[in-house]
Amino acid sequence: MHCLVYGAGAVGLYTAAALARGGVPVTLKARSASADPLTLVRGERHEEVGDVRIVDDLAGHGPFDWAIVATKAWQVTDAAREIVPVLRPGPGRILTVQNGVDAPEHVRGVAGTAATLAGTVVVIARRLAPSAVELVGADASITLGYLDHRDVDEGAAVVLEGLAAAGISASWTARVDVALWKKLALVASYGGVGALSGATVGETRAVPEARALVERAVQEVLAVARAHEVPLTDDDLADVLAVYDGFAPETTASMQRDLAEGRPSELADQNGAVVAHGRLLGVDTPVHETIFASQLPRERSARGTA
């Protein structure tokens, strides 16, 4: 059940460490190869996880039984092209965990529908160093499923078994598109308003006008999803807002932090995706259009394309 984790950001480092701790053989594809053990930090506890092979080139490695794509959203297609040649053939072999709704489609374009699993991950992890990650709070939970609404098969069962061994709570759904769009509605909305205002979740919640802006942004995403025939209801709106209201006051979104710190972000894959899907389907998205347009100069500067 050898797993390839492709990408050594916070989610990739955490996932690789958790899998190895659970006895799953893991290879981690990073920018630089390393013989150093991964360090998983939980509060005051620093645990070295030595059973992870960290490589910068997949040539000569594999074949892998399954893979997790843990890159940023814009890197998914290139990752899939590298993964497919070193992966055993079969259904349900590649799991995406990016924010947004387009990453699974990018993998499907390379690997095919049968091999592609879509997932949404809930975890708070911080990359401390190239081989060190801090877990804040509970272990991850993942909701996953097939884009074509198939049930669990042999390939998916391998993935579910591996996640369970890692202590990651994995929930299967026949409508993973619902989970993907709800996650996008959450992160693109509070993160987008946070980027626009420079405020934390606690600060936007404390100002009725700002909280109302977050709510309108969520409603826009759900409207676009419904135009895609994704069955979302007012209960889903309430669910998304309940998560936002439950965040610690100091919370900020990763896209918001990347923009503020001058790094390339997932602006195009979050707010930009809402705008693009809305235009395609004739759904107005004025809040997300404002967020996207206002943050585009910072994004282009970070990418050297200004």
Phi and psi restraints in degrees (value plus and minus 20) as a CYANA .aco file:
   2 HIS   PHI     -87.3   -47.3
   2 HIS   PSI     105.5   145.5
   3 CYS   PHI    -129.3   -89.3
   3 CYS   PSI     118.3   158.3
   4 LEU   PHI    -123.0   -83.0
   4 LEU   PSI     102.4   142.4
   5 VAL   PHI    -123.6   -83.6
   5 VAL   PSI      96.1   136.1
   6 TYR   PHI    -122.1   -82.1
   6 TYR   PSI      86.6   126.6
   7 GLY   PHI     100.2   140.2
   7 GLY   PSI     107.0   147.0
   8 ALA   PHI    -134.3   -94.3
   8 ALA   PSI      20.6    60.6
   9 GLY   PHI    -100.5   -60.5
   9 GLY   PSI    -184.6  -144.6
  10 ALA   PHI     -80.6   -40.6
  10 ALA   PSI     -66.7   -26.7
  11 VAL   PHI     -87.2   -47.2
  11 VAL   PSI     -61.4   -21.4
  12 GLY   PHI     -84.2   -44.2
  12 GLY   PSI     -66.0   -26.0
  13 LEU   PHI     -82.3   -42.3
  13 LEU   PSI     -66.5   -26.5
  14 TYR   PHI     -81.5   -41.5
  14 TYR   PSI     -66.7   -26.7
  15 THR   PHI     -83.9   -43.9
  15 THR   PSI     -63.7   -23.7
  16 ALA   PHI     -81.1   -41.1
  16 ALA   PSI     -63.6   -23.6
  17 ALA   PHI     -84.6   -44.6
  17 ALA   PSI     -63.0   -23.0
  18 ALA   PHI     -85.1   -45.1
  18 ALA   PSI     -61.9   -21.9
  19 LEU   PHI     -83.2   -43.2
  19 LEU   PSI     -65.5   -25.5
  20 ALA   PHI     -82.9   -42.9
  20 ALA   PSI     -60.6   -20.6
  21 ARG   PHI     -81.7   -41.7
  21 ARG   PSI     -49.1    -9.1
  22 GLY   PHI    -107.5   -67.5
  22 GLY   PSI     -14.5    25.5
  23 GLY   PHI      68.0   108.0
  23 GLY   PSI      -8.4    31.6
  24 VAL   PHI    -110.6   -70.6
  24 VAL   PSI     104.2   144.2
  25 PRO   PHI     -81.5   -41.5
  25 PRO   PSI     110.4   150.4
  26 VAL   PHI    -152.2  -112.2
  26 VAL   PSI     115.8   155.8
  27 THR   PHI    -136.3   -96.3
  27 THR   PSI     111.4   151.4
  28 LEU   PHI    -129.2   -89.2
  28 LEU   PSI     100.3   140.3
  29 LYS   PHI    -108.3   -68.3
  29 LYS   PSI      94.5   134.5
  30 ALA   PHI    -142.9  -102.9
  30 ALA   PSI     156.6   196.6
  31 ARG   PHI     -90.8   -50.8
  31 ARG   PSI     -51.0   -11.0
  32 SER   PHI    -150.8  -110.8
  32 SER   PSI     115.3   155.3
  33 ALA   PHI     -88.8   -48.8
  33 ALA   PSI     133.1   173.1
  34 SER   PHI    -174.2  -134.2
  34 SER   PSI     123.5   163.5
  35 ALA   PHI    -116.8   -76.8
  35 ALA   PSI     -21.9    18.1
  36 ASP   PHI     -92.1   -52.1
  36 ASP   PSI     123.3   163.3
  37 PRO   PHI     -90.9   -50.9
  37 PRO   PSI     131.3   171.3
  38 LEU   PHI     -90.4   -50.4
  38 LEU   PSI     124.6   164.6
  39 THR   PHI    -134.8   -94.8
  39 THR   PSI     103.2   143.2
  40 LEU   PHI    -126.6   -86.6
  40 LEU   PSI      98.6   138.6
  41 VAL   PHI    -123.7   -83.7
  41 VAL   PSI     107.6   147.6
  42 ARG   PHI    -151.5  -111.5
  42 ARG   PSI      82.5   122.5
  43 GLY   PHI      42.1    82.1
  43 GLY   PSI    -142.0  -102.0
  44 GLU   PHI    -108.1   -68.1
  44 GLU   PSI     -24.6    15.4
  45 ARG   PHI    -112.4   -72.4
  45 ARG   PSI     107.6   147.6
  46 HIS   PHI    -135.4   -95.4
  46 HIS   PSI      93.7   133.7
  47 GLU   PHI    -133.0   -93.0
  47 GLU   PSI     103.7   143.7
  48 GLU   PHI    -104.8   -64.8
  48 GLU   PSI     109.3   149.3
  49 VAL   PHI    -134.7   -94.7
  49 VAL   PSI      83.4   123.4
  50 GLY   PHI    -111.1   -71.1
  50 GLY   PSI     -30.3     9.7
  51 ASP   PHI    -113.1   -73.1
  51 ASP   PSI      22.4    62.4
  52 VAL   PHI    -145.5  -105.5
  52 VAL   PSI     104.4   144.4
  53 ARG   PHI    -108.6   -68.6
  53 ARG   PSI      99.3   139.3
  54 ILE   PHI    -125.2   -85.2
  54 ILE   PSI      97.2   137.2
  55 VAL   PHI    -146.8  -106.8
  55 VAL   PSI     139.1   179.1
  56 ASP   PHI    -132.6   -92.6
  56 ASP   PSI     -17.3    22.7
  57 ASP   PHI    -169.9  -129.9
  57 ASP   PSI     111.7   151.7
  58 LEU   PHI    -106.8   -66.8
  58 LEU   PSI     -25.9    14.1
  59 ALA   PHI     -80.1   -40.1
  59 ALA   PSI     109.1   149.1
  60 GLY   PHI      65.8   105.8
  60 GLY   PSI     -20.7    19.3
  61 HIS   PHI    -131.2   -91.2
  61 HIS   PSI     136.9   176.9
  62 GLY   PHI      76.1   116.1
  62 GLY   PSI    -191.8  -151.8
  63 PRO   PHI     -94.9   -54.9
  63 PRO   PSI     128.7   168.7
  64 PHE   PHI    -119.5   -79.5
  64 PHE   PSI     128.0   168.0
  65 ASP   PHI     -99.8   -59.8
  65 ASP   PSI     -49.9    -9.9
  66 TRP   PHI    -181.3  -141.3
  66 TRP   PSI     145.9   185.9
  67 ALA   PHI    -163.2  -123.2
  67 ALA   PSI     128.1   168.1
  68 ILE   PHI    -134.7   -94.7
  68 ILE   PSI     104.8   144.8
  69 VAL   PHI    -110.0   -70.0
  69 VAL   PSI      88.8   128.8
  70 ALA   PHI    -136.4   -96.4
  70 ALA   PSI       9.1    49.1
  71 THR   PHI    -104.4   -64.4
  71 THR   PSI     157.4   197.4
  72 LYS   PHI     -89.2   -49.2
  72 LYS   PSI     140.7   180.7
  73 ALA   PHI     -81.0   -41.0
  73 ALA   PSI     -57.5   -17.5
  74 TRP   PHI     -94.6   -54.6
  74 TRP   PSI     -28.0    12.0
  75 GLN   PHI    -120.0   -80.0
  75 GLN   PSI     -17.5    22.5
  76 VAL   PHI     -87.5   -47.5
  76 VAL   PSI     -63.8   -23.8
  77 THR   PHI     -81.4   -41.4
  77 THR   PSI     -66.5   -26.5
  78 ASP   PHI     -82.1   -42.1
  78 ASP   PSI     -59.2   -19.2
  79 ALA   PHI     -81.9   -41.9
  79 ALA   PSI     -64.8   -24.8
  80 ALA   PHI     -80.9   -40.9
  80 ALA   PSI     -58.5   -18.5
  81 ARG   PHI     -83.9   -43.9
  81 ARG   PSI     -52.5   -12.5
  82 GLU   PHI    -100.2   -60.2
  82 GLU   PSI     -50.7   -10.7
  83 ILE   PHI     -94.0   -54.0
  83 ILE   PSI     -64.9   -24.9
  84 VAL   PHI     -74.0   -34.0
  84 VAL   PSI     -64.3   -24.3
  85 PRO   PHI     -86.5   -46.5
  85 PRO   PSI     -39.6     0.4
  86 VAL   PHI    -127.8   -87.8
  86 VAL   PSI      -7.0    33.0
  87 LEU   PHI    -128.4   -88.4
  87 LEU   PSI     119.2   159.2
  88 ARG   PHI     -82.6   -42.6
  88 ARG   PSI     121.3   161.3
  89 PRO   PHI     -89.4   -49.4
  89 PRO   PSI     132.2   172.2
  90 GLY   PHI     124.9   164.9
  90 GLY   PSI     147.8   187.8
  91 PRO   PHI     -95.1   -55.1
  91 PRO   PSI     134.2   174.2
  92 GLY   PHI      42.0    82.0
  92 GLY   PSI      19.2    59.2
  93 ARG   PHI    -118.7   -78.7
  93 ARG   PSI     -37.3     2.7
  94 ILE   PHI    -143.7  -103.7
  94 ILE   PSI     101.4   141.4
  95 LEU   PHI    -129.9   -89.9
  95 LEU   PSI     105.4   145.4
  96 THR   PHI    -117.4   -77.4
  96 THR   PSI     125.1   165.1
  97 VAL   PHI    -154.5  -114.5
  97 VAL   PSI       0.3    40.3
  98 GLN   PHI     -96.2   -56.2
  98 GLN   PSI     136.4   176.4
  99 ASN   PHI     -89.8   -49.8
  99 ASN   PSI     129.7   169.7
 100 GLY   PHI      83.3   123.3
 100 GLY   PSI     158.8   198.8
 101 VAL   PHI    -137.1   -97.1
 101 VAL   PSI     -25.2    14.8
 102 ASP   PHI    -117.7   -77.7
 102 ASP   PSI     -38.9     1.1
 103 ALA   PHI     -77.2   -37.2
 103 ALA   PSI     -65.9   -25.9
 104 PRO   PHI     -81.1   -41.1
 104 PRO   PSI     -53.6   -13.6
 105 GLU   PHI     -86.8   -46.8
 105 GLU   PSI     -56.6   -16.6
 106 HIS   PHI     -84.2   -44.2
 106 HIS   PSI     -62.1   -22.1
 107 VAL   PHI     -86.9   -46.9
 107 VAL   PSI     -62.2   -22.2
 108 ARG   PHI     -79.8   -39.8
 108 ARG   PSI     -54.9   -14.9
 109 GLY   PHI     -84.9   -44.9
 109 GLY   PSI     -44.0    -4.0
 110 VAL   PHI    -118.5   -78.5
 110 VAL   PSI     -66.0   -26.0
 111 ALA   PHI    -121.0   -81.0
 111 ALA   PSI     -35.3     4.7
 112 GLY   PHI      75.0   115.0
 112 GLY   PSI     140.6   180.6
 113 THR   PHI     -83.5   -43.5
 113 THR   PSI     -63.2   -23.2
 114 ALA   PHI     -82.9   -42.9
 114 ALA   PSI     -52.7   -12.7
 115 ALA   PHI    -105.7   -65.7
 115 ALA   PSI     -30.8     9.2
 116 THR   PHI    -119.7   -79.7
 116 THR   PSI     101.8   141.8
 117 LEU   PHI    -129.4   -89.4
 117 LEU   PSI     114.5   154.5
 118 ALA   PHI    -123.6   -83.6
 118 ALA   PSI     119.0   159.0
 119 GLY   PHI    -163.2  -123.2
 119 GLY   PSI     136.0   176.0
 120 THR   PHI    -141.4  -101.4
 120 THR   PSI     114.3   154.3
 121 VAL   PHI    -134.2   -94.2
 121 VAL   PSI     119.4   159.4
 122 VAL   PHI    -137.1   -97.1
 122 VAL   PSI      90.7   130.7
 123 VAL   PHI    -183.2  -143.2
 123 VAL   PSI     126.9   166.9
 124 ILE   PHI    -132.6   -92.6
 124 ILE   PSI      86.3   126.3
 125 ALA   PHI    -153.7  -113.7
 125 ALA   PSI     126.9   166.9
 126 ARG   PHI    -147.4  -107.4
 126 ARG   PSI     108.6   148.6
 127 ARG   PHI     -97.1   -57.1
 127 ARG   PSI     100.6   140.6
 128 LEU   PHI    -117.2   -77.2
 128 LEU   PSI     -48.0    -8.0
 129 ALA   PHI    -183.5  -143.5
 129 ALA   PSI     152.2   192.2
 130 PRO   PHI     -75.9   -35.9
 130 PRO   PSI     -44.1    -4.1
 131 SER   PHI    -152.1  -112.1
 131 SER   PSI      11.5    51.5
 132 ALA   PHI    -160.7  -120.7
 132 ALA   PSI     116.8   156.8
 133 VAL   PHI    -160.5  -120.5
 133 VAL   PSI     124.4   164.4
 134 GLU   PHI    -129.1   -89.1
 134 GLU   PSI     108.6   148.6
 135 LEU   PHI    -116.3   -76.3
 135 LEU   PSI     103.9   143.9
 136 VAL   PHI    -126.8   -86.8
 136 VAL   PSI      93.6   133.6
 137 GLY   PHI      68.3   108.3
 137 GLY   PSI    -167.6  -127.6
 138 ALA   PHI     -98.7   -58.7
 138 ALA   PSI     142.6   182.6
 139 ASP   PHI     -81.1   -41.1
 139 ASP   PSI     144.0   184.0
 140 ALA   PHI     -87.1   -47.1
 140 ALA   PSI     136.3   176.3
 141 SER   PHI    -146.7  -106.7
 141 SER   PSI     123.3   163.3
 142 ILE   PHI    -151.4  -111.4
 142 ILE   PSI     113.6   153.6
 143 THR   PHI    -126.1   -86.1
 143 THR   PSI     107.8   147.8
 144 LEU   PHI    -162.3  -122.3
 144 LEU   PSI     141.4   181.4
 145 GLY   PHI     159.1   199.1
 145 GLY   PSI    -199.4  -159.4
 146 TYR   PHI    -111.9   -71.9
 146 TYR   PSI     127.1   167.1
 147 LEU   PHI     -85.3   -45.3
 147 LEU   PSI     -48.3    -8.3
 148 ASP   PHI    -116.6   -76.6
 148 ASP   PSI      -3.5    36.5
 149 HIS   PHI      50.0    90.0
 149 HIS   PSI       0.8    40.8
 150 ARG   PHI     -87.8   -47.8
 150 ARG   PSI     141.6   181.6
 151 ASP   PHI    -105.5   -65.5
 151 ASP   PSI     155.2   195.2
 152 VAL   PHI     -79.9   -39.9
 152 VAL   PSI     112.6   152.6
 153 ASP   PHI    -144.3  -104.3
 153 ASP   PSI    -190.1  -150.1
 154 GLU   PHI     -79.4   -39.4
 154 GLU   PSI     -62.8   -22.8
 155 GLY   PHI     -86.0   -46.0
 155 GLY   PSI     -67.0   -27.0
 156 ALA   PHI     -82.3   -42.3
 156 ALA   PSI     -54.3   -14.3
 157 ALA   PHI     -83.2   -43.2
 157 ALA   PSI     -56.1   -16.1
 158 VAL   PHI     -81.7   -41.7
 158 VAL   PSI     -63.7   -23.7
 159 VAL   PHI     -85.0   -45.0
 159 VAL   PSI     -66.4   -26.4
 160 LEU   PHI     -81.0   -41.0
 160 LEU   PSI     -59.5   -19.5
 161 GLU   PHI     -84.0   -44.0
 161 GLU   PSI     -63.4   -23.4
 162 GLY   PHI     -84.1   -44.1
 162 GLY   PSI     -62.9   -22.9
 163 LEU   PHI     -84.3   -44.3
 163 LEU   PSI     -60.7   -20.7
 164 ALA   PHI     -82.3   -42.3
 164 ALA   PSI     -60.4   -20.4
 165 ALA   PHI     -81.9   -41.9
 165 ALA   PSI     -50.5   -10.5
 166 ALA   PHI    -100.6   -60.6
 166 ALA   PSI     -23.5    16.5
 167 GLY   PHI      59.8    99.8
 167 GLY   PSI      -4.8    35.2
 168 ILE   PHI    -113.7   -73.7
 168 ILE   PSI     105.7   145.7
 169 SER   PHI     -94.3   -54.3
 169 SER   PSI      97.5   137.5
 170 ALA   PHI    -136.8   -96.8
 170 ALA   PSI     104.6   144.6
 171 SER   PHI    -134.6   -94.6
 171 SER   PSI     106.9   146.9
 172 TRP   PHI    -108.4   -68.4
 172 TRP   PSI     120.8   160.8
 173 THR   PHI    -159.8  -119.8
 173 THR   PSI     122.0   162.0
 174 ALA   PHI     -98.7   -58.7
 174 ALA   PSI     -34.6     5.4
 175 ARG   PHI    -141.5  -101.5
 175 ARG   PSI      47.3    87.3
 176 VAL   PHI     -86.2   -46.2
 176 VAL   PSI     -40.4    -0.4
 177 ASP   PHI     -82.5   -42.5
 177 ASP   PSI     -53.1   -13.1
 178 VAL   PHI     -82.9   -42.9
 178 VAL   PSI     -66.2   -26.2
 179 ALA   PHI     -83.7   -43.7
 179 ALA   PSI     -61.6   -21.6
 180 LEU   PHI     -82.5   -42.5
 180 LEU   PSI     -66.0   -26.0
 181 TRP   PHI     -91.4   -51.4
 181 TRP   PSI     -54.9   -14.9
 182 LYS   PHI     -85.4   -45.4
 182 LYS   PSI     -60.9   -20.9
 183 LYS   PHI     -83.7   -43.7
 183 LYS   PSI     -62.4   -22.4
 184 LEU   PHI     -82.7   -42.7
 184 LEU   PSI     -61.9   -21.9
 185 ALA   PHI     -78.8   -38.8
 185 ALA   PSI     -56.4   -16.4
 186 LEU   PHI     -91.5   -51.5
 186 LEU   PSI     -80.0   -40.0
 187 VAL   PHI     -91.0   -51.0
 187 VAL   PSI     -59.1   -19.1
 188 ALA   PHI     -89.4   -49.4
 188 ALA   PSI     -48.4    -8.4
 189 SER   PHI    -102.6   -62.6
 189 SER   PSI     -75.8   -35.8
 190 TYR   PHI     -92.1   -52.1
 190 TYR   PSI     -53.7   -13.7
 191 GLY   PHI     -89.8   -49.8
 191 GLY   PSI     -58.7   -18.7
 192 GLY   PHI     -86.6   -46.6
 192 GLY   PSI     -65.1   -25.1
 193 VAL   PHI     -86.3   -46.3
 193 VAL   PSI     -55.6   -15.6
 194 GLY   PHI     -83.2   -43.2
 194 GLY   PSI     -62.0   -22.0
 195 ALA   PHI     -85.3   -45.3
 195 ALA   PSI     -59.0   -19.0
 196 LEU   PHI     -86.4   -46.4
 196 LEU   PSI     -58.4   -18.4
 197 SER   PHI    -119.1   -79.1
 197 SER   PSI     -39.0     1.0
 198 GLY   PHI      51.1    91.1
 198 GLY   PSI       4.3    44.3
 199 ALA   PHI    -132.2   -92.2
 199 ALA   PSI     133.7   173.7
 200 THR   PHI     -97.9   -57.9
 200 THR   PSI     151.1   191.1
 201 VAL   PHI     -78.4   -38.4
 201 VAL   PSI     -64.2   -24.2
 202 GLY   PHI     -80.4   -40.4
 202 GLY   PSI     -58.0   -18.0
 203 GLU   PHI     -91.3   -51.3
 203 GLU   PSI     -59.2   -19.2
 204 THR   PHI     -91.1   -51.1
 204 THR   PSI     -55.1   -15.1
 205 ARG   PHI     -85.7   -45.7
 205 ARG   PSI     -51.3   -11.3
 206 ALA   PHI     -96.2   -56.2
 206 ALA   PSI     -34.1     5.9
 207 VAL   PHI    -130.2   -90.2
 207 VAL   PSI      92.2   132.2
 208 PRO   PHI     -74.2   -34.2
 208 PRO   PSI     -58.1   -18.1
 209 GLU   PHI     -86.1   -46.1
 209 GLU   PSI     -58.6   -18.6
 210 ALA   PHI     -90.6   -50.6
 210 ALA   PSI     -61.8   -21.8
 211 ARG   PHI     -83.5   -43.5
 211 ARG   PSI     -59.0   -19.0
 212 ALA   PHI     -82.9   -42.9
 212 ALA   PSI     -54.4   -14.4
 213 LEU   PHI     -85.9   -45.9
 213 LEU   PSI     -61.4   -21.4
 214 VAL   PHI     -80.5   -40.5
 214 VAL   PSI     -64.8   -24.8
 215 GLU   PHI     -82.7   -42.7
 215 GLU   PSI     -61.9   -21.9
 216 ARG   PHI     -83.6   -43.6
 216 ARG   PSI     -57.3   -17.3
 217 ALA   PHI     -83.7   -43.7
 217 ALA   PSI     -61.8   -21.8
 218 VAL   PHI     -81.7   -41.7
 218 VAL   PSI     -64.5   -24.5
 219 GLN   PHI     -80.8   -40.8
 219 GLN   PSI     -57.0   -17.0
 220 GLU   PHI     -82.3   -42.3
 220 GLU   PSI     -64.4   -24.4
 221 VAL   PHI     -83.5   -43.5
 221 VAL   PSI     -63.9   -23.9
 222 LEU   PHI     -83.9   -43.9
 222 LEU   PSI     -54.8   -14.8
 223 ALA   PHI     -85.8   -45.8
 223 ALA   PSI     -60.6   -20.6
 224 VAL   PHI     -84.3   -44.3
 224 VAL   PSI     -62.5   -22.5
 225 ALA   PHI     -81.1   -41.1
 225 ALA   PSI     -63.3   -23.3
 226 ARG   PHI     -82.7   -42.7
 226 ARG   PSI     -56.7   -16.7
 227 ALA   PHI     -83.9   -43.9
 227 ALA   PSI     -44.2    -4.2
 228 HIS   PHI    -105.9   -65.9
 228 HIS   PSI     -13.1    26.9
 229 GLU   PHI      47.0    87.0
 229 GLU   PSI      10.7    50.7
 230 VAL   PHI    -108.6   -68.6
 230 VAL   PSI     103.8   143.8
 231 PRO   PHI     -98.9   -58.9
 231 PRO   PSI      60.3   100.3
 232 LEU   PHI    -126.3   -86.3
 232 LEU   PSI     125.2   165.2
 233 THR   PHI    -147.2  -107.2
 233 THR   PSI    -199.1  -159.1
 234 ASP   PHI     -83.6   -43.6
 234 ASP   PSI     -46.8    -6.8
 235 ASP   PHI     -84.2   -44.2
 235 ASP   PSI     -55.0   -15.0
 236 ASP   PHI     -89.1   -49.1
 236 ASP   PSI     -56.9   -16.9
 237 LEU   PHI     -79.2   -39.2
 237 LEU   PSI     -66.5   -26.5
 238 ALA   PHI     -82.7   -42.7
 238 ALA   PSI     -58.4   -18.4
 239 ASP   PHI     -81.8   -41.8
 239 ASP   PSI     -66.9   -26.9
 240 VAL   PHI     -82.7   -42.7
 240 VAL   PSI     -64.7   -24.7
 241 LEU   PHI     -88.2   -48.2
 241 LEU   PSI     -51.9   -11.9
 242 ALA   PHI     -85.1   -45.1
 242 ALA   PSI     -58.4   -18.4
 243 VAL   PHI     -84.4   -44.4
 243 VAL   PSI     -66.3   -26.3
 244 TYR   PHI     -77.6   -37.6
 244 TYR   PSI     -65.5   -25.5
 245 ASP   PHI     -88.9   -48.9
 245 ASP   PSI     -41.1    -1.1
 246 GLY   PHI    -109.4   -69.4
 246 GLY   PSI     -27.9    12.1
 247 PHE   PHI     -84.4   -44.4
 247 PHE   PSI     129.9   169.9
 248 ALA   PHI     -80.4   -40.4
 248 ALA   PSI     124.7   164.7
 249 PRO   PHI     -77.0   -37.0
 249 PRO   PSI     -50.2   -10.2
 250 GLU   PHI    -103.1   -63.1
 250 GLU   PSI     -18.4    21.6
 251 THR   PHI     -83.5   -43.5
 251 THR   PSI     118.3   158.3
 252 THR   PHI    -153.7  -113.7
 252 THR   PSI     138.1   178.1
 253 ALA   PHI    -106.2   -66.2
 253 ALA   PSI     133.6   173.6
 254 SER   PHI     -82.4   -42.4
 254 SER   PSI     -58.9   -18.9
 255 MET   PHI     -82.2   -42.2
 255 MET   PSI     -62.5   -22.5
 256 GLN   PHI     -79.9   -39.9
 256 GLN   PSI     -63.9   -23.9
 257 ARG   PHI     -87.2   -47.2
 257 ARG   PSI     -61.7   -21.7
 258 ASP   PHI     -80.8   -40.8
 258 ASP   PSI     -65.0   -25.0
 259 LEU   PHI     -82.5   -42.5
 259 LEU   PSI     -64.1   -24.1
 260 ALA   PHI     -85.4   -45.4
 260 ALA   PSI     -50.4   -10.4
 261 GLU   PHI    -118.8   -78.8
 261 GLU   PSI     -10.3    29.7
 262 GLY   PHI      54.9    94.9
 262 GLY   PSI       4.9    44.9
 263 ARG   PHI    -124.3   -84.3
 263 ARG   PSI     133.9   173.9
 264 PRO   PHI     -77.3   -37.3
 264 PRO   PSI     120.5   160.5
 265 SER   PHI    -146.9  -106.9
 265 SER   PSI    -199.1  -159.1
 266 GLU   PHI    -115.1   -75.1
 266 GLU   PSI       8.5    48.5
 267 LEU   PHI     -72.8   -32.8
 267 LEU   PSI     -68.4   -28.4
 268 ALA   PHI     -86.0   -46.0
 268 ALA   PSI     -51.5   -11.5
 269 ASP   PHI    -108.2   -68.2
 269 ASP   PSI     -29.9    10.1
 270 GLN   PHI    -130.3   -90.3
 270 GLN   PSI    -106.1   -66.1
 271 ASN   PHI     -83.9   -43.9
 271 ASN   PSI     -59.9   -19.9
 272 GLY   PHI     -81.9   -41.9
 272 GLY   PSI     -57.2   -17.2
 273 ALA   PHI     -87.0   -47.0
 273 ALA   PSI     -60.1   -20.1
 274 VAL   PHI     -79.3   -39.3
 274 VAL   PSI     -65.8   -25.8
 275 VAL   PHI     -82.7   -42.7
 275 VAL   PSI     -66.6   -26.6
 276 ALA   PHI     -84.5   -44.5
 276 ALA   PSI     -65.4   -25.4
 277 HIS   PHI     -85.4   -45.4
 277 HIS   PSI     -57.9   -17.9
 278 GLY   PHI     -83.3   -43.3
 278 GLY   PSI     -63.9   -23.9
 279 ARG   PHI     -83.8   -43.8
 279 ARG   PSI     -59.6   -19.6
 280 LEU   PHI     -81.6   -41.6
 280 LEU   PSI     -55.6   -15.6
 281 LEU   PHI    -123.1   -83.1
 281 LEU   PSI     -19.0    21.0
 282 GLY   PHI      56.0    96.0
 282 GLY   PSI       9.7    49.7
 283 VAL   PHI    -128.2   -88.2
 283 VAL   PSI     105.6   145.6
 284 ASP   PHI     -93.0   -53.0
 284 ASP   PSI     117.6   157.6
 285 THR   PHI    -156.9  -116.9
 285 THR   PSI      43.4    83.4
 286 PRO   PHI     -83.2   -43.2
 286 PRO   PSI     -55.1   -15.1
 287 VAL   PHI     -86.3   -46.3
 287 VAL   PSI     -67.8   -27.8
 288 HIS   PHI     -89.6   -49.6
 288 HIS   PSI     -51.7   -11.7
 289 GLU   PHI     -82.6   -42.6
 289 GLU   PSI     -61.3   -21.3
 290 THR   PHI     -85.7   -45.7
 290 THR   PSI     -66.1   -26.1
 291 ILE   PHI     -79.9   -39.9
 291 ILE   PSI     -69.6   -29.6
 292 PHE   PHI     -80.9   -40.9
 292 PHE   PSI     -69.3   -29.3
 293 ALA   PHI     -84.7   -44.7
 293 ALA   PSI     -58.9   -18.9
 294 SER   PHI     -91.6   -51.6
 294 SER   PSI     -49.1    -9.1
 295 GLN   PHI    -115.8   -75.8
 295 GLN   PSI     -28.7    11.3
 296 LEU   PHI     -82.1   -42.1
 296 LEU   PSI     -58.9   -18.9
 297 PRO   PHI     -79.0   -39.0
 297 PRO   PSI     -61.3   -21.3
 298 ARG   PHI     -85.5   -45.5
 298 ARG   PSI     -60.5   -20.5
 299 GLU   PHI     -83.2   -43.2
 299 GLU   PSI     -65.2   -25.2
 300 ARG   PHI     -88.1   -48.1
 300 ARG   PSI     -54.6   -14.6
 301 SER   PHI     -84.4   -44.4
 301 SER   PSI     -62.0   -22.0
 302 ALA   PHI     -84.4   -44.4
 302 ALA   PSI     -50.4   -10.4
 303 ARG   PHI    -113.8   -73.8
 303 ARG   PSI     -21.4    18.6
 304 GLY   PHI      52.4    92.4
 304 GLY   PSI       6.2    46.2
 305 THR   PHI    -136.5   -96.5
 305 THR   PSI      -6.8    33.2
